[in-house]
C-alpha cells in the first residue's frame, strides 16, 4: 500500500533512480508505504511469532534522511492517514498533533 513496490523479490519504499523499473518516483521525500499480511492474525488471547528481515541502504547521492520505520499491529487495512509522512511514520494524521489518547505505542529504538 502507498509507495511500496516489489523489485527483484524485495519490497522497497524508495524508488530507484534509473528508468528500467515501472513506477519510478523522482523524489524519495515524503513517502509512506505499508506491507500487510494477506491473512488476518488472531493475536488475542493467543500469541504469535514472526520473523522479517530489513535492509536499510543509504543513497550515497542524497543528503536526505528518513524519519523511521514502524512495525504496527492494527485492526484494519486502511491506507495511511493523509500527510502522515515524516515523524508521523504513516500511523498518525498531523491533525492529531501527536496526542494519542486512544492509541497504545511501544517504542523500541536501536542506534548503532
Steps between C-alpha positions, in 0.01 A plus 500: 500500500616853449844539342615139551605308187639157432834503318713189450319309775537779759256761622628855469359837598758719329507453128815450292630796302533310172215455253515121472225450760136601480367755748828690528453786742725800445496594869540278804377774732172471691420140407287261704464129438339203671542129464220284636459131574249357253318302770387663826697394808302411812710657774279481809471288709757303298856601430692509176856507377641633175835577344588758240822645372559861406786658317544874513722626220633854503484684170850646455363773270243634744528729800145406607439268793196307613294544813464133586311181466220347705373147550128536563233262620174655383139394479448594136666543164411862438752720318730725699346832604551785255827689548621257768853483362805607700488471874139374483643173355189441290301422815357830627346791315652844558159608636563286812778743596674189637233464769415131504269441793332200340811335353754269663862530389810307592827658395810293431796701379837382382791728426819351368 
